[in-house]
Amino acid sequence: MELPRQRLLVVSEELGRAELEALKFLSLEHVPMRKLEATQKAQDFFETLQEKGMIEPGNLSFLRELLYRIGRIDLLEAQLGSSREEMERELQIPGRARVSAYRYLLFQLSEDITEDELKSFKFLLGKELPKCRLNPKTTMLDVFIEMEKKGILGEDNLSILKSLCAEINISLLKRIEEYELNVFGEEEMLITEEHRGSTGGPQAHARWPASSVASDSPASWNQFSQLEAYKMTSQPRGVCLILNNHNFAKAREAVLEPKNMKDRNGTDVDAVALKRVFSKLHFTIAEYRDLTAEEIRKTVKTYQREDHKDKDCFVCCILSHGKKGIIYGVDGQEVPIQELTTSFTGQNCHSLAGKPKVFFVQACQGDACQKGVTIETDSGEQDSSVETDARFQLDCIPAEADFLLGMATLQDYVSFRSPRQGTWYIQALCQHLEYSCPRGEDILTILTAVNQEVSRKSCKLNAEKQMPQPSFTLRKKLIFPVN
């Protein structure tokens, strides 16, 4: 068929600046970088593709793929007569994809990287890419292009990028490792990291890849183990209750101990991450913000009395100030953690008997870490960009079976919270759940990985460390299928 120029004009007028840059980036294997850098308009870009034979009368496959890759399904359907489903089927055919898996991976990473993370990349690459660091308009795609120019990034050279991702956001590293496994295969990854090829297809890089094990058969998740798994097939799986305390003005007005209790800046970052992950794990999210001690008790009692007979699990995430064995309401009054956990024993909540009850607690023990100017405590002793939290004594978990209590750090030690990026523990927990649940890994394996990641971090001004610790009375494997 003949390519109508009017149709290309319509597409070009609909594309924004960032989308044009994405299309140019995805085309780098087919059009010289110098040529693309000089292209500032979508119409000029399409003309360049025509000159290179990438767009021809009767062959719009590359243009369709480009629009699909950047998520402009509306233009794909309205102007090119294709659909998302058609493109997914087409790109599964070997050799059909023209955008390499490597370049599509970089594009996807750029889409997921936040502004703060981009600044971190620029900072860490300051010596290698000084221009990127100084230019506030530099995008992540620009950074990737400059890394390629300097020879520190390529299809066969991902080591520096992986090291940066490990430092900045572990979930980005997991995406790269998933790409390597899908593209190169496990055996080749173990033998060598050289001479790698590439294939296309968006499924290779999905954030939540489909498991090869049926989600409605718990036993099949444990084909290599004799240990039974908890049933986890109900829709929804259960409630994920989030108690998120940020504003402690009431406590400050009451002049209660600890004095001058600070607002927990950054806690909403944790709450957003928890809601995102547990929604994808098929839990009903119930978030409550800025509760007094009495309101915390009433909220927990509400869910204790709820009928959970059609649910498989209960999750409770507690984000607040605290000290050993207790959390604070926003009024500065104390609530014992054990009071909250024992509310869901089989005796006190019959419909959850024999089902897993999971608690993740992020709250401060009250011991300030004051060696550096960037440190403050969750008891409110000092302003800073990093704050401390702590775990609770082991008697906070009921002696009854089927409980898991995940705590941010060892007893008597602090844990850290960034007002901009959230807590080390909750962020690592969410990233590892997001990465490992689709692979059928059980919660204790995931929490071990969380331990490893958090233990590697340090508060740079004074080298403070953190070591999380779960305690549990689980009788079976606890696995959260994503399907």
Helices and strands as residue ranges (DSSP letters): H 5-14, H 17-26, H 33-37, H 42-51, H 61-69, H 73-80, H 84-91, H 101-112, H 115-124, H 130-134, H 140-149, H 159-168, H 170-184, H 186-191, G 202-205, G 218-222, E 238-244, H 249-254, H 267-280, E 283-289, H 293-305, E 313-319, E 322-323, E 326-328, E 334-336, H 337-341, G 342-344, G 350-352, E 357-362, E 375-377, E 386-389, G 394-396, E 403-407, E 415-418, E 422-423, H 424-436, G 437-439, H 443-456, E 469-472
